[in-house]
């Protein structure tokens, strides 16, 4: 997860932008994100709320790739 997390930058508005190609093998399968993609909480990508997943990772909640 650390490598996947490092591919994103948190924006001032709380959204996350992918800055380098990222791939993560999660419980819902493979998630591939291209640079320039931006995610906000409440929006799902491949059945995952990526912004929430990244927020949870930062806050120490280690349950990535759970769609909520």
N, C-alpha and C positions, 0 to 999 in steps of 0.2 A: 504494500500500500504506500510506503514511503516514496518510492520512485514515481508512482502515479500522482501522488499529492504534489510532488515537486514540479510537475508539469503545468501547474495552475498558479495563477496570481489572483489574490482576493482584491476586488475593486472597492472603492470608497462606499458604494451603494450596497455592499454585501454580496454582490454577485461574484462569480468566479469565471475567469477567462483562461482558456488553455493557451499556453505559450509555446509548447513543443508537443509533438505527437505523443499520445499517451494510450496505453493499453492496460487493462486490468482484467484478470480472470476472477470473476465473482460468482456468487451463488446463483445469479441469473444468467450466467454465461459471460462471454467476452464483451467488454465495453471498450470501444475504440473511439478516441476523440481527436479531432484535427485542430491544429493551431488556429486561433481566432474565434473558436466557439465559446460563447458565453452562456452561463447557466444561472438562473435565479431560483430561490427556494419556491417550491410548489409546482415547478415545471419538471416533468419527467422526460428522461432521455433513455431509451432502451429499457423502459419500465423501472428506472431508478431516478430518484430526485438527487442528482449529482451535487447540487449546491448544499443540500442537507447532509449528504454523505461526507463532503469535504468539511463542512462546519463541525459535524460530529467527530471527525478524525482530529481536527484541531483541538477540540474540547476534551479529547481523551476517550470518547465513546467509540469502542472498537467493534462496531457492528456494521461494517460497510456493505453497501449494495442491498440494503433492505428498502424496498419501496414502501413509502408511508403515505 
